[in-house]
Amino acid sequence: MTEPPDGAVSVTAPPPADTSSKPLSAQRVVPLRRPGRWIVTAVVLVVAAQIAHGLATNPFYQWDRFRYWFLRPTILDGLLITLQVTALSAVLGLLGGILLALGRLSGSPVLRAVSWTYTWLFRSVPLIVVLIFLYNFSALYRTVSLGVPFGPALVTFDESRLATDLAVAVVGLSLNEAAYASEVVRGGILSVDQGQHEAAAALGLPRGYQFTRIVFPQALRSITPNYVNQLIGLIKGTSLVFYVSLLDLFGSVQTMGSTYPGDIVPLLLVATVWYLILTSAVSVAQFYVERYFARGATRTLPPTPVQRARSGLAELRARLRREAAV
């Protein structure tokens, strides 16, 4: 130990505070202060409260008329048609998208070219143009026949009898949906690791078995969230079938709005709420489908809303017990 030089003042550091005498249970960890988060939260809550207050108190919305129209038979009939068109178009569009995706991934240049051309065409043309064109298809082709090219027709159909309003709406939406679904399915198939294809081929499995039991189930993890977005867009896209004389939910609202011009706003609110209910139901189904296909990809499945609520309540009880003990 060295002595300080002449004239220097020796300063001894104070001994460290003795924290061992304080019991560990009495030592409380102070959380990090986040004033910015609280300010933003308060602003959001104030804005949300103002919007809710405006919706509840503004007489322009006519909530009494909204309650009158919400479950009227004409609205429910239009809702049923919307569900029917959506279900048929979603199934047919997905099947068509799978075929187009397989064509894009095929080794045949003809299939690749035809699939690419179809996807390019229907993604470029607006849906309303497709529906109106199909609605007036009988003006171009009065009969549809199957037979030998440039030869005799074997089977002939009367286009005016086949092209009902429902058929036109389903065919138009399915053709448009297949073009977008093909890219979703193709992206999902390409997301599967190449080693899965090589392992299946090394086992000598048939190509169809490889796709249905190995590749496609894994691709569904990527396909599901993207295709659900397409399905939600399809639900809203059914509002265009009003222009081909099919009274779906939006068509019924438009018709009633023309008959009762004073109820246009509550009728539009009725359509808005029903579309919100339909898209919310699809979102709930998406969560459980994604959870089902995540079984082989994650160690623990994501909690359901009920499980999340239970865990939140358990954490809140534990926190209250800790604070009461202190």
Secondary structure as UniProt FT lines:
FT   TURN            6..7
FT   TURN            20..21
FT   HELIX           24..26
FT   HELIX           35..57
FT   HELIX           59..61
FT   HELIX           63..70
FT   HELIX           73..104
FT   HELIX           109..124
FT   HELIX           127..135
FT   HELIX           137..139
FT   STRAND          143..147
FT   TURN            149..150
FT   STRAND          153..158
FT   HELIX           159..162
FT   HELIX           165..190
FT   HELIX           194..202
FT   TURN            203..204
FT   HELIX           207..209
FT   HELIX           210..215
FT   HELIX           216..237
FT   HELIX           238..244
FT   HELIX           249..259
FT   HELIX           261..263
FT   HELIX           264..293
FT   TURN            294..297
FT   HELIX           305..325
//
